[in-house]
Amino acid sequence: YAPPMNRGFWNTEYIIITDASFANAFIPLKEWKTRRGVPTDIVTTSWIYSNYTGDDNPDKVRNFIIEAADSGVVYFLLAGQCDPEHGENYVPRRDTWCMTSGVGGYNDEDTIPCDLYFSDLDRDWDNDGDGIYGESTDWVDMYSDVYVGRAPVKNTSQIENFICKVISYEKSPSPDIIEKILLPVGNLWSGNHGNGINDTIADTIPDHWQKSKLYEDYGLINETIVKDSINQGFNLCHMVGHGNEWGIYYSTSYYDCADPPIQTNDSTEVIITGSMACFSGAVDKNGQGNDCLAERMVNANKMCATATMMNTRYGWGYSSPQGALGPGGELCVWFFRKLFGTDAYHIGEVFAHAEDQKVPWAGGDMYWRYTLFEFTLFGDPEMPIWTDSLKNLVVSFPDTISENFTVTVEHAGSPVSNALVTIMQDSTAYYREVTDGSGQAHFTFYGSSFDHQGYAWVTVTNYKENFLPHLDSAYVGPSINVYEVPPQDYTHYTITVSPNPIKGTINVNFSTPLHTELTVKIYDIKGSLAKTVTVHEGMSGINILTTGLNSGTYFLKADGGVPIEEKIIIVK
């Protein structure tokens, strides 16, 4: 099932659902996604709880997602941890049940934290009304209708780590890591070591990729080897072994919760990793700092992993014969089959398609049902995955935006079709077009297209064909009869920014004292937020130090009722 692409009530394609205390911290992710052509909103759980009905908070969040999906929203980020057991419940989870396993390792081993509840929107998951979700008698559809991921964060520092890694991976990954996959295996059982899982994944990966098999059978598996390999930089990874909330192991741990904080691969070299191991994604268990391995790899720092896909409960497999995959291993294999064998390239889409593949088995086989319920994406569902060597776009357009504005996109002298071109001027103007067979995107602007003159971002992307995003800007000039929004009575100011070029301090002065608080933001030429300063009510100017800013071109923008936009040059 493909989510609809039409836009309706929400007028957006991606929604970040988070706690009110985290909303401001997620603004950089919202701005980045929107700038590169994915309109994004932030919605708080408190607003959802106040405006939607449901049996409990997870039900209210799901009912909100259902309405937003009907309006055309495709991606949802559950942006907060879901661990009330340790007082860290920011975006709720749904616990499900489908069978009694009888393993005996945990008292609640068959109570399965399940984010599939928020992506499969058919029926209510509790058809028999007994308050137990996901039973065979509940007629759960199990096919994803939208794409969902979870950012396992519980403070603004972890949010900053998460966003830094997502944006770095999408904007400027190291080209050295892209065509590399890390495949460690710690033996599972004497009758089936587990090599077959990673062998099958390796066979799915293109032949020209580096496939690093760290198998116990080859004497290549231990904690130091795995950590050092991650430090060297890999794009993808799949870990085979037994597991718990603390880590993944064979006779001893080969990767655990203590390792992510000491990884040294930077944010341009982060991995996307999956595992079929038991409990490595157990969000409710007490790993290090109350976080399981899947959470630690994503939130501990700006290194290690940008996304993980792991199990919240037992990863089911076959103890024999050698090479058998088992439900947990096969589901992970299908992720790579969908990534390299279909047109899907957003991680949430690939993840959902892999699960969809095995839904027919999960209708009657409770081990497969259990597996689909527990497998969880800890990451940004819209994030594209690089699958081949990186390429650069050559983009040309006039310096000034006029009534008829054409953007031409090429690579190696040939036109690039199906590239998404987004023109965005602060929060007041937003336009998107796709390049045609000649590599051109044509825009026609009218008098009401822009609220004011000034610079607008021009961003070009084509992730599907492994092109790095092209980030630029153009000036909305006097040739367009812009519609100037009439100033409100209490907010009519003029400003001056001096000197320009700037060596040490940016002097921003207002014609009269401010009657309302103002936020000034400085962006670099690539669109990354470089500095934020608050100007308080009553002030008539502010001096902004350029400390931490390199020489180059920047854009100074402001919000809060005063239309400010200035191109500045910093010289050091």
C-alpha positions as a Python dict, from the first residue, in 0.01 Angstrom:
ca = {
    (1, 'Y'): (0, 0, 0),
    (2, 'A'): (146, 337, -105),
    (3, 'P'): (53, 638, 110),
    (4, 'P'): (-123, 914, -85),
    (5, 'M'): (85, 1205, -208),
    (6, 'N'): (-195, 1463, -225),
    (7, 'R'): (-184, 1749, 23),
    (8, 'G'): (-485, 1852, 222),
    (9, 'F'): (-571, 1986, 565),
    (10, 'W'): (-216, 1974, 703),
    (11, 'N'): (-59, 2109, 381),
    (12, 'T'): (255, 1914, 465),
    (13, 'E'): (416, 1578, 395),
    (14, 'Y'): (611, 1514, 715),
    (15, 'I'): (507, 1567, 1077),
    (16, 'I'): (736, 1557, 1380),
    (17, 'I'): (533, 1456, 1686),
    (18, 'T'): (710, 1556, 2004),
    (19, 'D'): (679, 1681, 2359),
    (20, 'A'): (614, 2056, 2393),
    (21, 'S'): (947, 2100, 2572),
    (22, 'F'): (1127, 1959, 2265),
    (23, 'A'): (942, 2152, 1993),
    (24, 'N'): (1194, 2435, 1953),
    (25, 'A'): (1485, 2192, 1947),
    (26, 'F'): (1339, 2018, 1642),
    (27, 'I'): (1305, 2339, 1440),
    (28, 'P'): (1642, 2289, 1260),
    (29, 'L'): (1519, 1950, 1130),
    (30, 'K'): (1189, 2102, 1021),
    (31, 'E'): (1368, 2387, 840),
    (32, 'W'): (1615, 2154, 667),
    (33, 'K'): (1348, 1909, 546),
    (34, 'T'): (1125, 2191, 424),
    (35, 'R'): (1407, 2369, 246),
    (36, 'R'): (1501, 2059, 47),
    (37, 'G'): (1146, 2000, -67),
    (38, 'V'): (967, 1805, 207),
    (39, 'P'): (717, 2040, 378),
    (40, 'T'): (739, 1961, 750),
    (41, 'D'): (540, 2055, 1060),
    (42, 'I'): (595, 2004, 1433),
    (43, 'V'): (295, 1895, 1640),
    (44, 'T'): (313, 1852, 2017),
    (45, 'T'): (167, 1562, 2210),
    (46, 'S'): (-10, 1803, 2448),
    (47, 'W'): (-193, 1958, 2153),
    (48, 'I'): (-290, 1614, 2027),
    (49, 'Y'): (-415, 1504, 2368),
    (50, 'S'): (-630, 1819, 2391),
    (51, 'N'): (-778, 1794, 2043),
    (52, 'Y'): (-825, 1423, 1972),
    (53, 'T'): (-1027, 1155, 2146),
    (54, 'G'): (-913, 802, 2223),
    (55, 'D'): (-903, 534, 2489),
    (56, 'D'): (-556, 650, 2598),
    (57, 'N'): (-271, 869, 2474),
    (58, 'P'): (-134, 620, 2218),
    (59, 'D'): (-486, 594, 2075),
    (60, 'K'): (-512, 973, 2052),
    (61, 'V'): (-178, 997, 1872),
    (62, 'R'): (-287, 726, 1627),
    (63, 'N'): (-619, 902, 1563),
    (64, 'F'): (-428, 1219, 1487),
    (65, 'I'): (-202, 1029, 1246),
    (66, 'I'): (-509, 883, 1073),
    (67, 'E'): (-652, 1229, 1008),
    (68, 'A'): (-317, 1370, 898),
    (69, 'A'): (-263, 1074, 664),
    (70, 'D'): (-603, 1140, 508),
    (71, 'S'): (-473, 1490, 431),
    (72, 'G'): (-167, 1350, 252),
    (73, 'V'): (98, 1338, 524),
    (74, 'V'): (336, 1052, 443),
    (75, 'Y'): (608, 1052, 712),
    (76, 'F'): (575, 1068, 1090),
    (77, 'L'): (863, 1097, 1337),
    (78, 'L'): (773, 994, 1693),
    (79, 'A'): (1025, 1235, 1840),
    (80, 'G'): (1076, 1127, 2197),
    (81, 'Q'): (1143, 826, 2414),
    (82, 'C'): (858, 602, 2527),
    (83, 'D'): (985, 465, 2856),
    (84, 'P'): (739, 541, 3138),
    (85, 'E'): (904, 263, 3340),
    (86, 'H'): (1196, 503, 3396),
    (87, 'G'): (1004, 832, 3391),
    (88, 'E'): (1100, 906, 3027),
    (89, 'N'): (769, 900, 2842),
    (90, 'Y'): (769, 1185, 2587),
    (91, 'V'): (589, 1028, 2290),
    (92, 'P'): (382, 724, 2392),
    (93, 'R'): (415, 368, 2271),
    (94, 'R'): (161, 90, 2223),
    (95, 'D'): (230, -244, 2391),
    (96, 'T'): (93, -545, 2203),
    (97, 'W'): (58, -920, 2255),
    (98, 'C'): (13, -1211, 2018),
    (99, 'M'): (132, -1529, 2192),
    (100, 'T'): (293, -1680, 2499),
    (101, 'S'): (650, -1770, 2408),
    (102, 'G'): (738, -1954, 2730),
    (103, 'V'): (1105, -1857, 2711),
    (104, 'G'): (1116, -1731, 3069),
    (105, 'G'): (1387, -1469, 3030),
    (106, 'Y'): (1169, -1172, 3137),
    (107, 'N'): (842, -1140, 3326),
    (108, 'D'): (697, -926, 3045),
    (109, 'E'): (877, -1097, 2758),
    (110, 'D'): (565, -1124, 2542),
    (111, 'T'): (439, -769, 2597),
    (112, 'I'): (576, -619, 2277),
    (113, 'P'): (639, -243, 2236),
    (114, 'C'): (515, -190, 1881),
    (115, 'D'): (542, 123, 1663),
    (116, 'L'): (372, -63, 1376),
    (117, 'Y'): (55, 37, 1563),
    (118, 'F'): (114, 395, 1443),
    (119, 'S'): (178, 305, 1077),
    (120, 'D'): (-92, 41, 1019),
    (121, 'L'): (-401, 263, 1042),
    (122, 'D'): (-673, 13, 952),
    (123, 'R'): (-912, -98, 1227),
    (124, 'D'): (-833, -26, 1594),
    (125, 'W'): (-601, -318, 1688),
    (126, 'D'): (-842, -420, 1968),
    (127, 'N'): (-1136, -569, 1783),
    (128, 'D'): (-1253, -780, 2076),
    (129, 'G'): (-1240, -483, 2316),
    (130, 'D'): (-1042, -657, 2590),
    (131, 'G'): (-771, -392, 2609),
    (132, 'I'): (-505, -628, 2474),
    (133, 'Y'): (-382, -505, 2138),
    (134, 'G'): (-265, -719, 1847),
    (135, 'E'): (-419, -1059, 1925),
    (136, 'S'): (-518, -1284, 1637),
    (137, 'T'): (-880, -1211, 1732),
    (138, 'D'): (-821, -836, 1681),
    (139, 'W'): (-803, -861, 1300),
    (140, 'V'): (-491, -647, 1270),
    (141, 'D'): (-412, -562, 907),
    (142, 'M'): (-33, -522, 964),
    (143, 'Y'): (29, -338, 634),
    (144, 'S'): (181, 9, 678),
    (145, 'D'): (-29, 299, 551),
    (146, 'V'): (230, 566, 641),
    (147, 'Y'): (600, 560, 720),
    (148, 'V'): (696, 591, 1087),
    (149, 'G'): (1024, 613, 1275),
    (150, 'R'): (1114, 702, 1631),
    (151, 'A'): (1380, 946, 1750),
    (152, 'P'): (1473, 793, 2090),
    (153, 'V'): (1558, 1122, 2260),
    (154, 'K'): (1493, 1253, 2610),
    (155, 'N'): (1679, 1586, 2623),
    (156, 'T'): (1788, 1865, 2391),
    (157, 'S'): (2146, 1738, 2377),
    (158, 'Q'): (2028, 1407, 2233),
    (159, 'I'): (1799, 1594, 1992),
    (160, 'E'): (2096, 1795, 1868),
    (161, 'N'): (2292, 1472, 1819),
    (162, 'F'): (2006, 1313, 1628),
    (163, 'I'): (1948, 1610, 1398),
    (164, 'C'): (2318, 1667, 1334),
    (165, 'K'): (2362, 1310, 1212),
    (166, 'V'): (2050, 1312, 993),
    (167, 'I'): (2141, 1641, 822),
    (168, 'S'): (2507, 1544, 781),
    (169, 'Y'): (2409, 1212, 623),
    (170, 'E'): (2164, 1381, 387),
    (171, 'K'): (2378, 1682, 298),
    (172, 'S'): (2746, 1592, 312),
    (173, 'P'): (2829, 1227, 384),
    (174, 'S'): (3185, 1108, 341),
    (175, 'P'): (3213, 958, -9),
    (176, 'D'): (3452, 698, 132),
    (177, 'I'): (3181, 516, 330),
    (178, 'I'): (2895, 491, 80),
    (179, 'E'): (2968, 159, -92),
    (180, 'K'): (3062, -30, 223),
    (181, 'I'): (2867, -267, 448),
    (182, 'L'): (2982, -419, 779),
    (183, 'L'): (2858, -774, 852),
    (184, 'P'): (2959, -910, 1195),
    (185, 'V'): (2836, -1253, 1309),
    (186, 'G'): (2862, -1401, 1657),
    (187, 'N'): (2761, -1766, 1639),
    (188, 'L'): (2400, -1831, 1737),
    (189, 'W'): (2375, -2210, 1781),
    (190, 'S'): (2597, -2508, 1712),
    (191, 'G'): (2351, -2624, 1445),
    (192, 'N'): (2317, -2283, 1282),
    (193, 'H'): (2587, -2023, 1340),
    (194, 'G'): (2393, -1747, 1166),
    (195, 'N'): (2637, -1688, 882),
    (196, 'G'): (2357, -1756, 634),
    (197, 'I'): (2180, -1434, 731),
    (198, 'N'): (2471, -1206, 649),
    (199, 'D'): (2577, -1421, 353),
    (200, 'T'): (2230, -1367, 205),
    (201, 'I'): (2248, -993, 274),
    (202, 'A'): (2592, -979, 108),
    (203, 'D'): (2452, -1154, -199),
    (204, 'T'): (2184, -882, -218),
    (205, 'I'): (2439, -597, -214),
    (206, 'P'): (2594, -486, -549),
    (207, 'D'): (2914, -670, -634),
    (208, 'H'): (3132, -358, -636),
    (209, 'W'): (3056, -281, -270),
    (210, 'Q'): (3305, -360, 5),
    (211, 'K'): (3146, -637, 215),
    (212, 'S'): (3334, -679, 542),
    (213, 'K'): (3237, -1011, 700),
    (214, 'L'): (3352, -1024, 1062),
    (215, 'Y'): (3251, -1382, 1137),
    (216, 'E'): (3333, -1574, 1452),
    (217, 'D'): (3403, -1874, 1230),
    (218, 'Y'): (3683, -1672, 1068),
    (219, 'G'): (3826, -1560, 1404),
    (220, 'L'): (3735, -1199, 1323),
    (221, 'I'): (3475, -1113, 1587),
    (222, 'N'): (3541, -927, 1908),
    (223, 'E'): (3445, -593, 2057),
    (224, 'T'): (3765, -413, 1955),
    (225, 'I'): (3741, -523, 1592),
    (226, 'V'): (3377, -415, 1559),
    (227, 'K'): (3438, -75, 1723),
    (228, 'D'): (3746, -9, 1510),
    (229, 'S'): (3555, -106, 1195),
    (230, 'I'): (3275, 138, 1273),
    (231, 'N'): (3536, 407, 1338),
    (232, 'Q'): (3672, 352, 987),
    (233, 'G'): (3331, 439, 842),
    (234, 'F'): (3061, 221, 689),
    (235, 'N'): (2731, 318, 528),
    (236, 'L'): (2534, 5, 623),
    (237, 'C'): (2566, -268, 882),
    (238, 'H'): (2384, -579, 999),
    (239, 'M'): (2477, -749, 1325),
    (240, 'V'): (2403, -1118, 1389),
    (241, 'G'): (2422, -1257, 1741),
    (242, 'H'): (2232, -1315, 2059),
    (243, 'G'): (2127, -1000, 2238),
    (244, 'N'): (1964, -814, 2522),
    (245, 'E'): (1902, -449, 2602),
    (246, 'W'): (2274, -408, 2680),
    (247, 'G'): (2419, -535, 2356),
    (248, 'I'): (2485, -808, 2100),
    (249, 'Y'): (2707, -1102, 2185),
    (250, 'Y'): (2831, -1453, 2114),
    (251, 'S'): (3027, -1613, 2400),
    (252, 'T'): (3084, -1256, 2515),
    (253, 'S'): (2962, -916, 2403),
    (254, 'Y'): (3095, -789, 2071),
    (255, 'Y'): (2902, -461, 2078),
    (256, 'D'): (2726, -308, 2379),
    (257, 'C'): (2589, 13, 2530),
    (258, 'A'): (2932, 131, 2645),
    (259, 'D'): (3064, 143, 2287),
    (260, 'P'): (2859, 414, 2105),
    (261, 'P'): (2982, 707, 2323),
    (262, 'I'): (3345, 624, 2245),
    (263, 'Q'): (3312, 579, 1869),
    (264, 'T'): (3520, 828, 1671),
    (265, 'N'): (3355, 815, 1328),
    (266, 'D'): (3216, 1167, 1282),
    (267, 'S'): (2869, 1275, 1170),
    (268, 'T'): (2963, 1238, 801),
    (269, 'E'): (3060, 873, 857),
    (270, 'V'): (2767, 740, 1060),
    (271, 'I'): (2620, 398, 989),
    (272, 'I'): (2269, 265, 940),
    (273, 'T'): (2256, -65, 1124),
    (274, 'G'): (2008, -345, 1177),
    (275, 'S'): (2008, -659, 1384),
    (276, 'M'): (1795, -966, 1442),
    (277, 'A'): (1922, -999, 1802),
    (278, 'C'): (1684, -1029, 2096),
    (279, 'F'): (1585, -722, 2303),
    (280, 'S'): (1851, -492, 2148),
    (281, 'G'): (1569, -242, 2084),
    (282, 'A'): (1388, -295, 2416),
    (283, 'V'): (1287, 65, 2485),
    (284, 'D'): (1145, -17, 2827),
    (285, 'K'): (1446, -201, 2967),
    (286, 'N'): (1731, -65, 3175),
    (287, 'G'): (2038, -63, 2956),
    (288, 'Q'): (2297, 208, 3010),
    (289, 'G'): (2130, 528, 3128),
    (290, 'N'): (1793, 352, 3088),
    (291, 'D'): (1859, 323, 2713),
    (292, 'C'): (1884, 2, 2513),
    (293, 'L'): (2156, -52, 2252),
    (294, 'A'): (1942, 71, 1959),
    (295, 'E'): (1877, 399, 2142),
    (296, 'R'): (2238, 448, 2253),
    (297, 'M'): (2375, 407, 1902),
    (298, 'V'): (2149, 687, 1779),
    (299, 'N'): (2140, 935, 2068),
    (300, 'A'): (2469, 906, 2262),
    (301, 'N'): (2671, 1147, 2047),
    (302, 'K'): (2714, 1287, 1696),
    (303, 'M'): (2898, 971, 1592),
    (304, 'C'): (2821, 597, 1567),
    (305, 'A'): (2480, 551, 1394),
    (306, 'T'): (2219, 774, 1233),
    (307, 'A'): (1952, 500, 1242),
    (308, 'T'): (1905, 154, 1390),
    (309, 'M'): (1650, -119, 1324),
    (310, 'M'): (1623, -363, 1613),
    (311, 'N'): (1384, -584, 1810),
    (312, 'T'): (1198, -475, 2121),
    (313, 'R'): (1164, -840, 2227),
    (314, 'Y'): (1295, -1183, 2115),
    (315, 'G'): (1446, -1221, 1769),
    (316, 'W'): (1318, -1555, 1646),
    (317, 'G'): (1547, -1789, 1450),
    (318, 'Y'): (1608, -2154, 1366),
    (319, 'S'): (1872, -2350, 1559),
    (320, 'S'): (1926, -2573, 1254),
    (321, 'P'): (2016, -2637, 979),
    (322, 'Q'): (2319, -2425, 898),
    (323, 'G'): (2221, -2128, 681),
    (324, 'A'): (1857, -2113, 790),
    (325, 'L'): (1741, -1751, 832),
    (326, 'G'): (1446, -1768, 1073),
    (327, 'P'): (1181, -1493, 1090),
    (328, 'G'): (1410, -1232, 1248),
    (329, 'G'): (1694, -1290, 1004),
    (330, 'E'): (1468, -1310, 700),
    (331, 'L'): (1296, -982, 783),
    (332, 'C'): (1635, -810, 796),
    (333, 'V'): (1728, -969, 463),
    (334, 'W'): (1409, -830, 309),
    (335, 'F'): (1510, -479, 413),
    (336, 'F'): (1816, -505, 188),
    (337, 'R'): (1619, -673, -91),
    (338, 'K'): (1374, -385, -93),
    (339, 'L'): (1654, -126, -77),
    (340, 'F'): (1852, -266, -371),
    (341, 'G'): (1573, -437, -564),
    (342, 'T'): (1300, -171, -576),
    (343, 'D'): (1263, 205, -625),
    (344, 'A'): (1225, 267, -250),
    (345, 'Y'): (1510, 467, -96),
    (346, 'H'): (1366, 652, 207),
    (347, 'I'): (1452, 439, 510),
    (348, 'G'): (1098, 437, 651),
    (349, 'E'): (957, 332, 316),
    (350, 'V'): (1212, 52, 273),
    (351, 'F'): (1149, -63, 631),
    (352, 'A'): (770, -71, 578),
    (353, 'H'): (797, -255, 247),
    (354, 'A'): (1015, -522, 408),
    (355, 'E'): (753, -581, 678),
    (356, 'D'): (471, -574, 423),
    (357, 'Q'): (644, -858, 238),
    (358, 'K'): (588, -1099, 528),
    (359, 'V'): (238, -996, 637),
    (360, 'P'): (77, -1298, 462),
    (361, 'W'): (286, -1527, 685),
    (362, 'A'): (202, -1331, 1001),
    (363, 'G'): (-170, -1391, 969),
    (364, 'G'): (-142, -1750, 1091),
    (365, 'D'): (217, -1789, 1215),
    (366, 'M'): (245, -1616, 1553),
    (367, 'Y'): (625, -1615, 1542),
    (368, 'W'): (609, -1404, 1226),
    (369, 'R'): (341, -1183, 1383),
    (370, 'Y'): (561, -1135, 1691),
    (371, 'T'): (855, -1046, 1461),
    (372, 'L'): (662, -782, 1267),
    (373, 'F'): (533, -627, 1591),
    (374, 'E'): (874, -595, 1756),
    (375, 'F'): (1101, -479, 1470),
    (376, 'T'): (1139, -103, 1517),
    (377, 'L'): (1298, 181, 1322),
    (378, 'F'): (1492, 419, 1545),
    (379, 'G'): (1554, 699, 1299),
    (380, 'D'): (1410, 958, 1064),
    (381, 'P'): (1163, 775, 835),
    (382, 'E'): (1207, 1025, 548),
    (383, 'M'): (1587, 1001, 543),
    (384, 'P'): (1711, 879, 203),
    (385, 'I'): (1970, 600, 193),
    (386, 'W'): (2272, 636, -34),
    (387, 'T'): (2315, 323, -248),
    (388, 'D'): (2588, 414, -497),
    (389, 'S'): (2881, 650, -545),
    (390, 'L'): (2792, 1016, -486),
    (391, 'K'): (2741, 1252, -779),
    (392, 'N'): (2727, 1631, -801),
    (393, 'L'): (2462, 1836, -975),
    (394, 'V'): (2555, 2131, -1194),
    (395, 'V'): (2278, 2388, -1146),
    (396, 'S'): (2234, 2718, -1326),
    (397, 'F'): (1976, 2996, -1305),
    (398, 'P'): (1966, 3378, -1315),
    (399, 'D'): (2090, 3565, -1009),
    (400, 'T'): (1756, 3742, -979),
    (401, 'I'): (1416, 3573, -968),
    (402, 'S'): (1187, 3717, -1233),
    (403, 'E'): (832, 3644, -1345),
    (404, 'N'): (950, 3354, -1561),
    (405, 'F'): (1232, 3174, -1381),
    (406, 'T'): (1405, 2859, -1511),
    (407, 'V'): (1646, 2633, -1322),
    (408, 'T'): (1864, 2406, -1535),
    (409, 'V'): (2013, 2089, -1382),
    (410, 'E'): (2290, 1883, -1543),
    (411, 'H'): (2549, 1620, -1464),
    (412, 'A'): (2857, 1550, -1678),
    (413, 'G'): (2711, 1767, -1954),
    (414, 'S'): (2377, 1582, -1971),
    (415, 'P'): (2039, 1700, -1842),
    (416, 'V'): (1910, 1554, -1515),
    (417, 'S'): (1538, 1486, -1515),
    (418, 'N'): (1317, 1428, -1209),
    (419, 'A'): (1527, 1654, -986),
    (420, 'L'): (1319, 1838, -728),
    (421, 'V'): (1373, 2216, -728),
    (422, 'T'): (1249, 2405, -424),
    (423, 'I'): (1235, 2784, -393),
    (424, 'M'): (1174, 2906, -41),
    (425, 'Q'): (1175, 3259, 102),
    (426, 'D'): (1168, 3246, 485),
    (427, 'S'): (820, 3122, 586),
    (428, 'T'): (623, 3328, 334),
    (429, 'A'): (689, 3170, -7),
    (430, 'Y'): (732, 2806, -106),
    (431, 'Y'): (736, 2661, -457),
    (432, 'R'): (842, 2324, -600),
    (433, 'E'): (886, 2193, -951),
    (434, 'V'): (1047, 1881, -1102),
    (435, 'T'): (1292, 1902, -1391),
    (436, 'D'): (1172, 1777, -1727),
    (437, 'G'): (1357, 1570, -1987),
    (438, 'S'): (1567, 1874, -2074),
    (439, 'G'): (1678, 1907, -1712),
    (440, 'Q'): (1477, 2225, -1661),
    (441, 'A'): (1227, 2332, -1397),
    (442, 'H'): (1009, 2625, -1501),
    (443, 'F'): (849, 2864, -1250),
    (444, 'T'): (601, 3140, -1323),
    (445, 'F'): (562, 3399, -1048),
    (446, 'Y'): (297, 3663, -1005),
    (447, 'G'): (255, 3973, -796),
    (448, 'S'): (138, 3773, -494),
    (449, 'S'): (407, 3503, -519),
    (450, 'F'): (644, 3674, -273),
    (451, 'D'): (574, 3896, 26),
    (452, 'H'): (890, 4100, -6),
    (453, 'Q'): (1213, 4144, -198),
    (454, 'G'): (1521, 3967, -68),
    (455, 'Y'): (1701, 3638, -100),
    (456, 'A'): (1524, 3305, -146),
    (457, 'W'): (1677, 2959, -111),
    (458, 'V'): (1707, 2757, -432),
    (459, 'T'): (1760, 2390, -344),
    (460, 'V'): (1788, 2100, -588),
    (461, 'T'): (1775, 1733, -488),
    (462, 'N'): (1767, 1394, -656),
    (463, 'Y'): (1848, 1144, -383),
    (464, 'K'): (1703, 854, -575),
    (465, 'E'): (1990, 874, -824),
    (466, 'N'): (2251, 943, -553),
    (467, 'F'): (2304, 1313, -629),
    (468, 'L'): (2422, 1531, -344),
    (469, 'P'): (2184, 1821, -274),
    (470, 'H'): (2268, 2154, -437),
    (471, 'L'): (2212, 2449, -203),
    (472, 'D'): (2203, 2801, -341),
    (473, 'S'): (2003, 3124, -342),
    (474, 'A'): (1862, 3388, -577),
    (475, 'Y'): (1735, 3741, -523),
    (476, 'V'): (1368, 3829, -548),
    (477, 'G'): (1415, 4161, -723),
    (478, 'P'): (1209, 4457, -837),
    (479, 'S'): (1114, 4286, -1165),
    (480, 'I'): (847, 4099, -965),
    (481, 'N'): (569, 4318, -831),
    (482, 'V'): (588, 4161, -488),
    (483, 'Y'): (292, 4172, -257),
    (484, 'E'): (411, 4360, 47),
    (485, 'V'): (225, 4246, 357),
    (486, 'P'): (88, 4560, 526),
    (487, 'P'): (274, 4607, 855),
    (488, 'Q'): (75, 4588, 1171),
    (489, 'D'): (45, 4916, 1359),
    (490, 'Y'): (284, 4812, 1633),
    (491, 'T'): (561, 4662, 1416),
    (492, 'H'): (678, 4912, 1154),
    (493, 'Y'): (1056, 4944, 1166),
    (494, 'T'): (1348, 4995, 934),
    (495, 'I'): (1686, 4839, 1005),
    (496, 'T'): (2049, 4882, 914),
    (497, 'V'): (2316, 4612, 926),
    (498, 'S'): (2675, 4731, 936),
    (499, 'P'): (2953, 4707, 851),
    (500, 'N'): (2931, 4482, 546),
    (501, 'P'): (3174, 4308, 484),
    (502, 'I'): (3217, 4231, 854),
    (503, 'K'): (3534, 4146, 1042),
    (504, 'G'): (3441, 4118, 1407),
    (505, 'T'): (3094, 4234, 1509),
    (506, 'I'): (2765, 4260, 1321),
    (507, 'N'): (2579, 4576, 1423),
    (508, 'V'): (2202, 4547, 1378),
    (509, 'N'): (2011, 4871, 1450),
    (510, 'F'): (1637, 4943, 1442),
    (511, 'S'): (1479, 5279, 1360),
    (512, 'T'): (1279, 5271, 1685),
    (513, 'P'): (1284, 5045, 1994),
    (514, 'L'): (1124, 4705, 1940),
    (515, 'H'): (769, 4657, 2064),
    (516, 'T'): (797, 4279, 2059),
    (517, 'E'): (1068, 4014, 2099),
    (518, 'L'): (1261, 3921, 1784),
    (519, 'T'): (1476, 3621, 1692),
    (520, 'V'): (1767, 3683, 1456),
    (521, 'K'): (1915, 3382, 1275),
    (522, 'I'): (2228, 3365, 1063),
    (523, 'Y'): (2252, 3093, 795),
    (524, 'D'): (2557, 2995, 593),
    (525, 'I'): (2549, 2970, 213),
    (526, 'K'): (2448, 2602, 236),
    (527, 'G'): (2146, 2684, 448),
    (528, 'S'): (2278, 2552, 779),
    (529, 'L'): (2180, 2753, 1086),
    (530, 'A'): (2504, 2907, 1216),
    (531, 'K'): (2393, 3138, 1498),
    (532, 'T'): (2074, 3245, 1678),
    (533, 'V'): (2033, 3564, 1884),
    (534, 'T'): (1726, 3697, 2067),
    (535, 'V'): (1654, 4071, 2061),
    (536, 'H'): (1426, 4166, 2349),
    (537, 'E'): (1137, 4410, 2355),
    (538, 'G'): (1252, 4770, 2402),
    (539, 'M'): (1594, 4725, 2241),
    (540, 'S'): (1688, 4944, 1945),
    (541, 'G'): (1987, 4741, 1832),
    (542, 'I'): (2220, 4452, 1905),
    (543, 'N'): (2583, 4361, 1839),
    (544, 'I'): (2638, 4005, 1720),
    (545, 'L'): (2987, 3859, 1753),
    (546, 'T'): (3112, 3657, 1458),
    (547, 'T'): (3296, 3419, 1691),
    (548, 'G'): (3267, 3067, 1555),
    (549, 'L'): (3174, 3181, 1205),
    (550, 'N'): (3419, 3124, 922),
    (551, 'S'): (3483, 3369, 640),
    (552, 'G'): (3216, 3357, 372),
    (553, 'T'): (2868, 3459, 265),
    (554, 'Y'): (2581, 3437, 515),
    (555, 'F'): (2216, 3538, 533),
    (556, 'L'): (2076, 3725, 832),
    (557, 'K'): (1704, 3660, 881),
    (558, 'A'): (1458, 3746, 1155),
    (559, 'D'): (1110, 3659, 1271),
    (560, 'G'): (873, 3807, 1524),
    (561, 'G'): (687, 4066, 1319),
    (562, 'V'): (981, 4249, 1155),
    (563, 'P'): (1072, 4145, 798),
    (564, 'I'): (1451, 4133, 806),
    (565, 'E'): (1665, 3964, 545),
    (566, 'E'): (2018, 4071, 463),
    (567, 'K'): (2306, 3912, 276),
    (568, 'I'): (2626, 3961, 473),
    (569, 'I'): (2990, 3878, 410),
    (570, 'I'): (3226, 3786, 694),
    (571, 'V'): (3598, 3838, 641),
    (572, 'K'): (3858, 3712, 889),
}
